[in-house]
Structures are given as C-alpha cells and as structure tokens.
Amino acid sequence: MTHLYTLLTDGRIDRGPDRPAATALVIAADTVLLVGTDAEAAAISRGDSMAVALAGAEIVPTGDLEP
C-alpha cells in the first residue's frame, strides 16, 4: 500500500515510558501505518509520500477509532 502522507510531529506523540516520543505519523487513505521515528517512516516509504512538517500543530482524529 502506498502511503500518502508522512506527518512530522517534532516528537509530540508520547508512546509511553519505555519508548521515545514519536516524530512521524504515516497515513495511507484511512489507515495509520506507523507511529514512530522519522527513520522508521523513511524505511517504509516507497519514495512517493509527501512529508508535512506540522510545526507544533495538533493532530485531531475524526470518525470512529478502532483499538
């Protein structure tokens, strides 16, 4: 699946006490593919995604959230 966007979050997503804050959120269509580091996001990219620097903006999910 080709992902459309890599959102660069500047480390604003807390992943818990045992993991560093996430710096990237990768989305394809209506699916979150990755919450991780910039390097992890680059590793799954096929080179056709658009990186968007959020510069401190918040990500607000809409619709139903599945566990």
C-alpha positions in Angstrom: 0.0 0.0 0.0 1.4 3.4 -0.9 1.2 5.9 1.9 0.2 9.4 1.1 1.4 11.4 4.0 4.2 11.4 6.5 3.4 13.9 9.2 6.5 15.1 11.0 5.4 15.9 14.6 8.6 17.2 16.3 8.3 14.5 19.0 4.9 15.4 20.2 3.3 11.9 20.3 4.0 10.2 23.6 4.4 6.4 23.1 4.8 5.6 26.8 7.6 5.5 29.4 9.7 2.8 27.7 9.7 4.3 24.2 10.9 7.7 22.9 8.3 10.2 21.6 7.2 9.6 18.0 8.4 12.1 15.4 6.4 10.8 12.5 2.9 9.6 11.7 2.4 7.7 8.4 -1.1 7.6 6.9 -2.5 5.9 3.8 -6.1 6.5 2.9 -7.9 6.0 6.2 -5.2 3.8 7.8 -2.4 4.8 10.2 0.6 2.7 9.1 3.1 3.9 11.6 3.6 6.0 14.7 7.4 6.1 15.1 10.6 7.9 14.2 11.5 9.8 11.0 13.9 7.0 10.2 11.1 4.3 10.6 8.9 6.4 8.4 11.6 6.7 5.7 12.2 2.9 5.9 8.6 2.1 4.8 8.4 4.8 2.2 8.5 3.9 -1.5 9.5 7.4 -2.3 6.1 8.7 -3.3 4.8 10.1 0.1 4.5 13.7 0.9 6.2 14.8 4.1 4.3 17.5 6.0 6.0 19.4 8.9 3.4 20.1 11.5 5.5 22.7 13.3 3.7 22.2 16.6 0.2 21.8 15.2 -2.1 19.2 16.8 -3.4 16.1 15.0 -7.1 15.6 15.8 -8.7 12.2 14.7 -12.2 12.3 13.4 -14.6 9.4 12.9 -14.5 6.1 14.6 -11.4 5.0 16.3 -10.6 1.3 16.5 -8.3 -0.2 19.1 
